[in-house]
Amino acid sequence: MAKAIPKRTQFVPRIVAGKRKSAQPSPMEVAARTTPVNRLSDTEGRIDMVKLRAFRLGRVRAELKRRDYGACVLFDPLSIRYATGSRGHSVFLTHIPGRYLFLPAAGPVVLFESDAYRHTGAALETIDEIRPPKPMSFFAGGERLSDQEIKFADEIAGLVKKHCGRNKRVAVDRVGVRIPAALEARGLKLFDVIEPIERARAIKSPEEILCMNFAIATGEVGAARMREALRPGLTENELWALLHQANIAMGGEWIEARLLAAGDRTNPWLQETSDRVIRPGELVAFDTDMIGPLGYCADFSRTFHCGPGKPTAEQRDLYKTAYEEISYNLALLKPGLSFREYTQKHWKQPEKYIKNRYPFIVHGIGMSDEWPGIYYRQDYPAYGYDGVIEENMTLCVESYIGAEGGRQGVKLEHQVLVTKNGYELLSQFPFEDSLLA
């Protein structure tokens, strides 16, 4: 079983939260260290979901007002859930849109939901009205889809006229190619909603951190079960199923990717889980990418050693190198540091590992992977953009270490909250004693 890092390990500083100047923790720091109760109880404190929903809806509206948008129209199920708390069929709706939301910068919020699923939004204080949606996919609309799109545009234009006054600036989500033209023909000026939504989601409330901690705790249960069950003869899929089972049993929702690999399949990274049999002495690496209870993402990575026997010198070297990278990069985190500065300061991988580096050194996390994505210095000229790390962002710090042409590699990742003076760890699953020896 994995253990906490022993004191004798001295090759790099142990990963700890940033030091605080004040002995009195902030509400966010308290939330970062708290795993909330999530069961029926009249004696224990729980997450204030009304306060959480009000915070998130307020964040979206503030971003709309900042850009002088009169309203937005959302189709993305995660964006609808963030803005209102309304959930249902999220994975299905990512490829067959069937519900959408009209959200003005000020005024009543209208959810377009079929009668069969009206109960998902009827009890929410964030939703003022529920209307039947127009069929917005070829699956539902068939050859009459273009007619339905016209009716959709008429209804949205009517809502804008009623609730946004003279402001015809509307941010829209993913829609078919004909819909923008239909909306513009009705006098609306369209903008992409993704930036205001991602900016809104970047800053978290204490209630969101409590939700995230519950999701991470669920992911850690799954990781512990995988660690305990790991033995030669299991397949990757059999081991990976334990994380899914823990997530669903504890109220979670889905896993975004299939990232567990053993032995030679740990290099290069991002190979999907398979029926390959795990053998003695191999490394087994995984990335949770798990949408857990209450809709928040648990995104941490660990690499195990499958016994019997002890890790090889090469395996320990790979592991220590990955650990050193995330330790160093975690220590850089603080509010006010620009993405560009972070890229210039991040830990420099040895040359032999650069080819197989992970796409990001840091990325945002919330209800899924989110803005920002901070690139390695080698990738910054082609893909990088600037911004500023802010207090109350939640981030994942990544490392993949595996040489080009190598037979194995190590994946590690921590999930953290940015605080006033540094960061607080959210993911708590321990690293491998034997690989850090």
Residue, then its C-alpha position, 0 to 999 in steps of 0.5 A: m500500500a502507498k505510504a506518505i513520503p518518509k522524512r528521509t527523502q531529501f532529494v527535493p523539498r516535500i510538497v506542502a502548501g504555501k506558507r501563510k503570513s497570518a495565523q488566521p486561515s481565510p474561508m477559502e483555506v478552511a474550505a480547501r482543508t475540509t471534506p464536507v458531509n454529504r448525507l441526510s443529516d439534521t445535526e451536521g453542516r452541509i454545503d450551501m447549494v443555494k449560495l453556491r448557485a447564486f455565486r456561479l450565476g452572479r459570476v456569469r452575469a458579471e462577465l456578460k455585463r463586463r463585455d456589455y452583452g445583453a444576454c447569452v444562450l447556452f447549449d453546453p450542458l456543463s455551462i448550463r449546470y454551472a450557471t443554474g445547477s440544472r443537470g441531466h444527460s450531460v454526456f448525451l447532450t454534448h453531441i445531441p443538443g436537446r436543451y438550452l438556456f436563455l440567460p440575460a445579464a439582468g432579468p428572468v432566466v429561461l430554461f428550454e427543457s422537454d416536459a419529461y425532464r422539467h423536474t430537473g430545473a423546476a425546483l431551482e431558484t436560479i430558473d424563472e421559467i421553463r419552456p419546451p425546446k425546439p428540436m436542435s439536432f438532426f436526430a430530433g428535427g430531421e428534414r424539418l430542422s431548418d424550420q425549427e431553427i427559424k422558430f428558435a431564432d424568433e423566440i430568442a430574438g423575442l426574449v432579447k427584445k423583452h428583457c435586454g432593451r436596446n442591447k442586442r449584443v448576445a453571446v452564443d454557445r455551440v450552434g448549427v451553421r444556420i442559426p447565427a445567420a437567422l439570429e443576425a437577420r433578426g437584428l442581434k449582434l453575436f459573440d462567442v460565449i466561451e470566453p465569458i463562461e470560462r472566465a466566470r468559472a475560473i474563480k471559485s467560492p468556498e462552496e465550490i471548493l467543498c464540492m471539489n473536495f468531495a469529488i477528490a475524496t471520491g477519486e481517492v477512494g477509487a485510487a486506493r482500491m486500485r492500489e490495493a487490488l494491483r497484482p500481476g494478472l489483472t488487465e488494465n481495464e479490470l483495474w480501471a473499472l475500480l475507479h469507475q465503480a467507486n465514482i458511481a457508487m458514491g454519486g459521481e457521474w462519468i470519467e472524461a478519458r481512459l488513461l490507465a496504462a501499464g509497462d511499455r504502454t506508459n510510454p508515450w503517455l495518453q494511450e487508452t486503457s486496454d485489455r493488456v495484462i499487467r505483469p510483475g515489476e511494471l509501472v502502472a500510471f493513471d489520470t483520474d479525469m473524473i466528474g465526481p459527485l456534485g458535478y466537480c472534477a477530480d483530476f490527479s495522477r499517480t504511478f504505482h509499482c506492481g510487485p512482487g519485488k522492488p522498483t528498478a533504479e530506472q523506475r525510481d529515477l523516472y519517478k523522482t524526476a516527475y516528483e521534482e518537476i511538480s514540486y518545483n512548479l508548485a512552489l512557483l504558484k502565487p497570485g499575480l504571476s503571469f502565465r508568461e512569467y510562469t513559462q519562463k520560470h518553470w522547471k526545465q526538463p532534462e533534454k531526453y524527456i522533452k520530446n514526450r512532455y505533457p501538453f500543459i504544465v498547469h491547467g485550470i480545473g472546475m466542473s471539467d478541465e478549464w481555462p487557463g492552459i499554461y504551456y511549456r517554454q518550447d510550446y509557448p511561441a506557437y500556442g501560449y497566451d498570457g494572463v494572470i494567476e489569481e487567488n481562488m483559482t483551482l489548478c492542476v500541476e502536471s508532469y509526465i517523464g518518459a524518454e523518447g523511445g523509452r520502455q516506460g514513463v511516470k505520470l504525476e499530477h496535483q490539484v490545488l487551490v491558489t491562495k493569497n500567499g501561495y497554494e493549498l493542496l486539494s488532492q491528498f493521495p500519497f506518492e509511492d514510498s518505494l519509488l521515492a526511496 
